[in-house]
Amino acid sequence: MWWRKVLGAVLIAAGVVALVYGEISYTKETHEAKVAGLEFSVEEKETFEIPTWAGVASVAAGTLLLLIGRRR
């Protein structure tokens, strides 16, 4: 089926991105205050590390889906 090919390609792409970058950084706004007409906000930078095994597993699963779709 065509959805196996699409899902396989998406999993392979996500796995490669996870292996190349290894972590995702994002900014999280935690506090905001308004005092005497002044606005203050505190932002924290968070980092989420992607395990290597997750990237490898994603590439393997995507490859498996593409191979299964090809055999039928």
Backbone as XML, in Angstrom:
<?xml version="1.0"?>
<chain id="A" units="angstrom">
  <residue number="1" name="MET">
    <atom name="N" x="0.831" y="-1.185" z="0.000"/>
    <atom name="CA" x="0.000" y="0.000" z="0.000"/>
    <atom name="C" x="0.879" y="1.253" z="0.000"/>
  </residue>
  <residue number="2" name="TRP">
    <atom name="N" x="0.341" y="2.336" z="-0.488"/>
    <atom name="CA" x="1.088" y="3.570" z="-0.624"/>
    <atom name="C" x="1.417" y="4.205" z="0.727"/>
  </residue>
  <residue number="3" name="TRP">
    <atom name="N" x="0.592" y="3.989" z="1.749"/>
    <atom name="CA" x="0.844" y="4.617" z="3.047"/>
    <atom name="C" x="2.081" y="4.024" z="3.717"/>
  </residue>
  <residue number="4" name="ARG">
    <atom name="N" x="2.428" y="2.775" z="3.412"/>
    <atom name="CA" x="3.651" y="2.174" z="3.965"/>
    <atom name="C" x="4.885" y="2.874" z="3.417"/>
  </residue>
  <residue number="5" name="LYS">
    <atom name="N" x="4.862" y="3.202" z="2.147"/>
    <atom name="CA" x="5.989" y="3.905" z="1.551"/>
    <atom name="C" x="6.149" y="5.297" z="2.145"/>
  </residue>
  <residue number="6" name="VAL">
    <atom name="N" x="5.043" y="5.997" z="2.314"/>
    <atom name="CA" x="5.094" y="7.344" z="2.882"/>
    <atom name="C" x="5.573" y="7.294" z="4.330"/>
  </residue>
  <residue number="7" name="LEU">
    <atom name="N" x="5.001" y="6.398" z="5.133"/>
    <atom name="CA" x="5.406" y="6.276" z="6.531"/>
    <atom name="C" x="6.861" y="5.838" z="6.642"/>
  </residue>
  <residue number="8" name="GLY">
    <atom name="N" x="7.287" y="4.933" z="5.779"/>
    <atom name="CA" x="8.681" y="4.498" z="5.770"/>
    <atom name="C" x="9.629" y="5.639" z="5.458"/>
  </residue>
  <residue number="9" name="ALA">
    <atom name="N" x="9.285" y="6.453" z="4.476"/>
    <atom name="CA" x="10.127" y="7.596" z="4.115"/>
    <atom name="C" x="10.181" y="8.622" z="5.241"/>
  </residue>
  <residue number="10" name="VAL">
    <atom name="N" x="9.054" y="8.857" z="5.902"/>
    <atom name="CA" x="9.015" y="9.810" z="7.016"/>
    <atom name="C" x="9.866" y="9.299" z="8.184"/>
  </residue>
  <residue number="11" name="LEU">
    <atom name="N" x="9.764" y="8.007" z="8.488"/>
    <atom name="CA" x="10.566" y="7.435" z="9.573"/>
    <atom name="C" x="12.058" y="7.505" z="9.265"/>
  </residue>
  <residue number="12" name="ILE">
    <atom name="N" x="12.437" y="7.230" z="8.040"/>
    <atom name="CA" x="13.850" y="7.314" z="7.659"/>
    <atom name="C" x="14.344" y="8.756" z="7.775"/>
  </residue>
  <residue number="13" name="ALA">
    <atom name="N" x="13.571" y="9.701" z="7.284"/>
    <atom name="CA" x="13.971" y="11.111" z="7.364"/>
    <atom name="C" x="14.090" y="11.566" z="8.816"/>
  </residue>
  <residue number="14" name="ALA">
    <atom name="N" x="13.135" y="11.193" z="9.658"/>
    <atom name="CA" x="13.185" y="11.578" z="11.069"/>
    <atom name="C" x="14.381" y="10.938" z="11.775"/>
  </residue>
  <residue number="15" name="GLY">
    <atom name="N" x="14.680" y="9.696" z="11.426"/>
    <atom name="CA" x="15.826" y="9.022" z="12.024"/>
    <atom name="C" x="17.138" y="9.662" z="11.629"/>
  </residue>
  <residue number="16" name="VAL">
    <atom name="N" x="17.270" y="10.040" z="10.374"/>
    <atom name="CA" x="18.491" y="10.700" z="9.913"/>
    <atom name="C" x="18.655" y="12.054" z="10.600"/>
  </residue>
  <residue number="17" name="VAL">
    <atom name="N" x="17.578" y="12.810" z="10.711"/>
    <atom name="CA" x="17.639" y="14.105" z="11.398"/>
    <atom name="C" x="18.039" y="13.910" z="12.859"/>
  </residue>
  <residue number="18" name="ALA">
    <atom name="N" x="17.487" y="12.891" z="13.514"/>
    <atom name="CA" x="17.822" y="12.613" z="14.909"/>
    <atom name="C" x="19.288" y="12.234" z="15.059"/>
  </residue>
  <residue number="19" name="LEU">
    <atom name="N" x="19.823" y="11.478" z="14.113"/>
    <atom name="CA" x="21.226" y="11.082" z="14.181"/>
    <atom name="C" x="22.170" y="12.246" z="13.880"/>
  </residue>
  <residue number="20" name="VAL">
    <atom name="N" x="21.771" y="13.123" z="12.973"/>
    <atom name="CA" x="22.636" y="14.243" z="12.603"/>
    <atom name="C" x="22.660" y="15.309" z="13.701"/>
  </residue>
  <residue number="21" name="TYR">
    <atom name="N" x="21.503" y="15.706" z="14.196"/>
    <atom name="CA" x="21.447" y="16.791" z="15.177"/>
    <atom name="C" x="21.642" y="16.302" z="16.604"/>
  </residue>
  <residue number="22" name="GLY">
    <atom name="N" x="21.011" y="15.228" z="16.987"/>
    <atom name="CA" x="21.203" y="14.644" z="18.314"/>
    <atom name="C" x="20.479" y="15.328" z="19.449"/>
  </residue>
  <residue number="23" name="GLU">
    <atom name="N" x="20.058" y="16.567" z="19.277"/>
    <atom name="CA" x="19.324" y="17.257" z="20.335"/>
    <atom name="C" x="18.444" y="18.346" z="19.737"/>
  </residue>
  <residue number="24" name="ILE">
    <atom name="N" x="17.406" y="18.679" z="20.491"/>
    <atom name="CA" x="16.481" y="19.728" z="20.082"/>
    <atom name="C" x="16.472" y="20.778" z="21.181"/>
  </residue>
  <residue number="25" name="SER">
    <atom name="N" x="16.682" y="22.034" z="20.816"/>
    <atom name="CA" x="16.651" y="23.129" z="21.783"/>
    <atom name="C" x="15.409" y="23.971" z="21.530"/>
  </residue>
  <residue number="26" name="TYR">
    <atom name="N" x="14.784" y="24.393" z="22.617"/>
    <atom name="CA" x="13.621" y="25.259" z="22.501"/>
    <atom name="C" x="13.611" y="26.229" z="23.675"/>
  </residue>
  <residue number="27" name="THR">
    <atom name="N" x="12.918" y="27.332" z="23.505"/>
    <atom name="CA" x="12.833" y="28.358" z="24.538"/>
    <atom name="C" x="11.466" y="28.282" z="25.198"/>
  </residue>
  <residue number="28" name="LYS">
    <atom name="N" x="11.485" y="28.284" z="26.521"/>
    <atom name="CA" x="10.256" y="28.164" z="27.300"/>
    <atom name="C" x="10.102" y="29.420" z="28.155"/>
  </residue>
  <residue number="29" name="GLU">
    <atom name="N" x="8.998" y="30.116" z="27.966"/>
    <atom name="CA" x="8.737" y="31.316" z="28.762"/>
    <atom name="C" x="8.133" y="30.884" z="30.095"/>
  </residue>
  <residue number="30" name="THR">
    <atom name="N" x="8.768" y="31.292" z="31.185"/>
    <atom name="CA" x="8.323" y="30.799" z="32.482"/>
    <atom name="C" x="7.599" y="31.844" z="33.322"/>
  </residue>
  <residue number="31" name="HIS">
    <atom name="N" x="8.064" y="33.095" z="33.304"/>
    <atom name="CA" x="7.443" y="34.118" z="34.156"/>
    <atom name="C" x="7.252" y="35.401" z="33.356"/>
  </residue>
  <residue number="32" name="GLU">
    <atom name="N" x="6.191" y="36.087" z="33.681"/>
    <atom name="CA" x="5.930" y="37.376" z="33.061"/>
    <atom name="C" x="5.346" y="38.291" z="34.123"/>
  </residue>
  <residue number="33" name="ALA">
    <atom name="N" x="5.822" y="39.533" z="34.162"/>
    <atom name="CA" x="5.336" y="40.472" z="35.177"/>
    <atom name="C" x="5.259" y="41.872" z="34.588"/>
  </residue>
  <residue number="34" name="LYS">
    <atom name="N" x="4.300" y="42.622" z="35.092"/>
    <atom name="CA" x="4.170" y="44.022" z="34.714"/>
    <atom name="C" x="4.247" y="44.837" z="36.001"/>
  </residue>
  <residue number="35" name="VAL">
    <atom name="N" x="5.269" y="45.700" z="36.075"/>
    <atom name="CA" x="5.460" y="46.519" z="37.264"/>
    <atom name="C" x="5.653" y="47.963" z="36.820"/>
  </residue>
  <residue number="36" name="ALA">
    <atom name="N" x="4.786" y="48.822" z="37.277"/>
    <atom name="CA" x="4.871" y="50.265" z="37.014"/>
    <atom name="C" x="5.070" y="50.572" z="35.530"/>
  </residue>
  <residue number="37" name="GLY">
    <atom name="N" x="4.333" y="49.898" z="34.690"/>
    <atom name="CA" x="4.397" y="50.155" z="33.260"/>
    <atom name="C" x="5.521" y="49.426" z="32.534"/>
  </residue>
  <residue number="38" name="LEU">
    <atom name="N" x="6.366" y="48.731" z="33.265"/>
    <atom name="CA" x="7.442" y="47.954" z="32.642"/>
    <atom name="C" x="7.040" y="46.490" z="32.591"/>
  </residue>
  <residue number="39" name="GLU">
    <atom name="N" x="7.372" y="45.870" z="31.487"/>
    <atom name="CA" x="7.052" y="44.450" z="31.340"/>
    <atom name="C" x="8.338" y="43.632" z="31.418"/>
  </residue>
  <residue number="40" name="PHE">
    <atom name="N" x="8.305" y="42.585" z="32.218"/>
    <atom name="CA" x="9.437" y="41.686" z="32.367"/>
    <atom name="C" x="8.994" y="40.268" z="32.012"/>
  </residue>
  <residue number="41" name="SER">
    <atom name="N" x="9.894" y="39.548" z="31.374"/>
    <atom name="CA" x="9.623" y="38.136" z="31.127"/>
    <atom name="C" x="10.935" y="37.361" z="31.237"/>
  </residue>
  <residue number="42" name="VAL">
    <atom name="N" x="10.815" y="36.170" z="31.781"/>
    <atom name="CA" x="11.974" y="35.304" z="31.941"/>
    <atom name="C" x="11.783" y="34.106" z="31.019"/>
  </residue>
  <residue number="43" name="GLU">
    <atom name="N" x="12.801" y="33.836" z="30.225"/>
    <atom name="CA" x="12.747" y="32.704" z="29.307"/>
    <atom name="C" x="13.876" y="31.744" z="29.643"/>
  </residue>
  <residue number="44" name="GLU">
    <atom name="N" x="13.560" y="30.462" z="29.613"/>
    <atom name="CA" x="14.560" y="29.430" z="29.868"/>
    <atom name="C" x="14.802" y="28.644" z="28.589"/>
  </residue>
  <residue number="45" name="LYS">
    <atom name="N" x="16.057" y="28.365" z="28.319"/>
    <atom name="CA" x="16.396" y="27.558" z="27.153"/>
    <atom name="C" x="16.486" y="26.104" z="27.601"/>
  </residue>
  <residue number="46" name="GLU">
    <atom name="N" x="15.664" y="25.272" z="27.008"/>
    <atom name="CA" x="15.625" y="23.845" z="27.344"/>
    <atom name="C" x="16.246" y="23.053" z="26.198"/>
  </residue>
  <residue number="47" name="THR">
    <atom name="N" x="16.886" y="21.955" z="26.531"/>
    <atom name="CA" x="17.473" y="21.072" z="25.527"/>
    <atom name="C" x="17.005" y="19.651" z="25.774"/>
  </residue>
  <residue number="48" name="PHE">
    <atom name="N" x="16.543" y="19.019" z="24.717"/>
    <atom name="CA" x="16.090" y="17.633" z="24.777"/>
    <atom name="C" x="17.015" y="16.803" z="23.907"/>
  </residue>
  <residue number="49" name="GLU">
    <atom name="N" x="17.729" y="15.868" z="24.513"/>
    <atom name="CA" x="18.645" y="15.030" z="23.752"/>
    <atom name="C" x="17.909" y="13.808" z="23.207"/>
  </residue>
  <residue number="50" name="ILE">
    <atom name="N" x="18.139" y="13.520" z="21.932"/>
    <atom name="CA" x="17.521" y="12.367" z="21.277"/>
    <atom name="C" x="18.520" y="11.212" z="21.350"/>
  </residue>
  <residue number="51" name="PRO">
    <atom name="N" x="18.129" y="10.101" z="21.955"/>
    <atom name="CA" x="19.060" y="8.968" z="22.049"/>
    <atom name="C" x="19.426" y="8.420" z="20.668"/>
  </residue>
  <residue number="52" name="THR">
    <atom name="N" x="20.659" y="7.973" z="20.543"/>
    <atom name="CA" x="21.132" y="7.430" z="19.273"/>
    <atom name="C" x="20.316" y="6.209" z="18.862"/>
  </residue>
  <residue number="53" name="TRP">
    <atom name="N" x="19.960" y="5.388" z="19.842"/>
    <atom name="CA" x="19.198" y="4.176" z="19.518"/>
    <atom name="C" x="17.842" y="4.515" z="18.907"/>
  </residue>
  <residue number="54" name="ALA">
    <atom name="N" x="17.259" y="5.666" z="19.290"/>
    <atom name="CA" x="15.959" y="6.052" z="18.729"/>
    <atom name="C" x="16.095" y="6.412" z="17.243"/>
  </residue>
  <residue number="55" name="GLY">
    <atom name="N" x="17.178" y="7.097" z="16.879"/>
    <atom name="CA" x="17.408" y="7.420" z="15.477"/>
    <atom name="C" x="17.654" y="6.184" z="14.644"/>
  </residue>
  <residue number="56" name="VAL">
    <atom name="N" x="18.464" y="5.264" z="15.189"/>
    <atom name="CA" x="18.758" y="4.017" z="14.473"/>
    <atom name="C" x="17.484" y="3.181" z="14.322"/>
  </residue>
  <residue number="57" name="ALA">
    <atom name="N" x="16.678" y="3.108" z="15.388"/>
    <atom name="CA" x="15.434" y="2.339" z="15.334"/>
    <atom name="C" x="14.461" y="2.930" z="14.317"/>
  </residue>
  <residue number="58" name="SER">
    <atom name="N" x="14.421" y="4.248" z="14.227"/>
    <atom name="CA" x="13.532" y="4.894" z="13.261"/>
    <atom name="C" x="13.962" y="4.600" z="11.826"/>
  </residue>
  <residue number="59" name="VAL">
    <atom name="N" x="15.255" y="4.671" z="11.565"/>
    <atom name="CA" x="15.752" y="4.351" z="10.221"/>
    <atom name="C" x="15.486" y="2.882" z="9.889"/>
  </residue>
  <residue number="60" name="ALA">
    <atom name="N" x="15.707" y="2.001" z="10.856"/>
    <atom name="CA" x="15.479" y="0.572" z="10.628"/>
    <atom name="C" x="14.002" y="0.273" z="10.364"/>
  </residue>
  <residue number="61" name="ALA">
    <atom name="N" x="13.124" y="0.880" z="11.135"/>
    <atom name="CA" x="11.690" y="0.656" z="10.950"/>
    <atom name="C" x="11.222" y="1.197" z="9.596"/>
  </residue>
  <residue number="62" name="GLY">
    <atom name="N" x="11.725" y="2.358" z="9.209"/>
    <atom name="CA" x="11.365" y="2.920" z="7.905"/>
    <atom name="C" x="11.849" y="2.055" z="6.753"/>
  </residue>
  <residue number="63" name="THR">
    <atom name="N" x="13.075" y="1.550" z="6.885"/>
    <atom name="CA" x="13.617" y="0.659" z="5.857"/>
    <atom name="C" x="12.802" y="-0.618" z="5.767"/>
  </residue>
  <residue number="64" name="LEU">
    <atom name="N" x="12.421" y="-1.155" z="6.910"/>
    <atom name="CA" x="11.599" y="-2.371" z="6.943"/>
    <atom name="C" x="10.253" y="-2.128" z="6.257"/>
  </residue>
  <residue number="65" name="LEU">
    <atom name="N" x="9.630" y="-0.999" z="6.530"/>
    <atom name="CA" x="8.351" y="-0.697" z="5.886"/>
    <atom name="C" x="8.507" y="-0.572" z="4.357"/>
  </residue>
  <residue number="66" name="LEU">
    <atom name="N" x="9.604" y="0.044" z="3.912"/>
    <atom name="CA" x="9.817" y="0.161" z="2.474"/>
    <atom name="C" x="10.070" y="-1.195" z="1.831"/>
  </residue>
  <residue number="67" name="LEU">
    <atom name="N" x="10.800" y="-2.069" z="2.518"/>
    <atom name="CA" x="11.071" y="-3.395" z="1.972"/>
    <atom name="C" x="9.831" y="-4.270" z="1.947"/>
  </residue>
  <residue number="68" name="ILE">
    <atom name="N" x="8.984" y="-4.167" z="2.974"/>
    <atom name="CA" x="7.739" y="-4.937" z="3.009"/>
    <atom name="C" x="6.821" y="-4.491" z="1.869"/>
  </residue>
  <residue number="69" name="GLY">
    <atom name="N" x="6.752" y="-3.188" z="1.628"/>
    <atom name="CA" x="5.908" y="-2.675" z="0.562"/>
    <atom name="C" x="6.395" y="-3.088" z="-0.823"/>
  </residue>
  <residue number="70" name="ARG">
    <atom name="N" x="7.687" y="-3.320" z="-0.959"/>
    <atom name="CA" x="8.267" y="-3.672" z="-2.248"/>
    <atom name="C" x="8.031" y="-5.141" z="-2.592"/>
  </residue>
  <residue number="71" name="ARG">
    <atom name="N" x="7.976" y="-6.002" z="-1.589"/>
    <atom name="CA" x="7.847" y="-7.445" z="-1.815"/>
    <atom name="C" x="6.454" y="-7.848" z="-2.287"/>
  </residue>
  <residue number="72" name="ARG">
    <atom name="N" x="5.444" y="-7.098" z="-1.951"/>
    <atom name="CA" x="4.074" y="-7.484" z="-2.288"/>
    <atom name="C" x="3.664" y="-7.026" z="-3.642"/>
  </residue>
</chain>
